[in-house]
Amino acid sequence: MHITSGYGVSMGNSIITGVLNEVKKKRYAHFDEYLKLYPFPQPKQGDDYQKLWHDYRNEIIEECGVVIFIFGNKEEDGNKVIANGMLDEFEIAKDKKKILIPLASTGDAALKIYEEMYNNKEDYSYLNNYWEELKNETDVMKLIKIIKNIVKEVI
């Protein structure tokens, strides 16, 4: 299994550290066998960064089978706000019929995505046994187990 990350400001370092720690435990494993990083390009002045980033997200998500939504916030004018980029990723992944797993208990965009999916839960029957846990569980190890169980059931 590969983990793909756009290397977000908040989660990027945590994802890299987690994958590195797991790779160290395996005798002949290589970092690039487990993680694909897609740092977001910084547009030149005058470029339409919204389109650039939307197209980039589209490209990243194309390669994914399962898309997990965690947190989804950013700082804007000194305030924490929902990351509109994650909402864009949700729309792209939904349109591409990917397996979507929102960890609503982490809040922000992940919670907003969860609420939209929950309101249309007939489209996400693979989550029928997990809605409450995705909304309420905060223990990291339990969340990992939930994600693994969902993926095993779907794939």
Buried (B, 14 or more C-beta within 10 A) or exposed (E): EEBBBBBBEBBBEEBBEBBEEBBEEEEEEEEEEBBEBBEBEEEEEEEEBEEBBBEBBBEBBEEBEBBBBBBBBBEEEEEEEBBBBBBBBBBBBBEEEBBBBBBBBBBBBBBBBBEBBBEEEEEBEBBEEBBEBBBEBEEEEEBEEBBEEBBEEEE
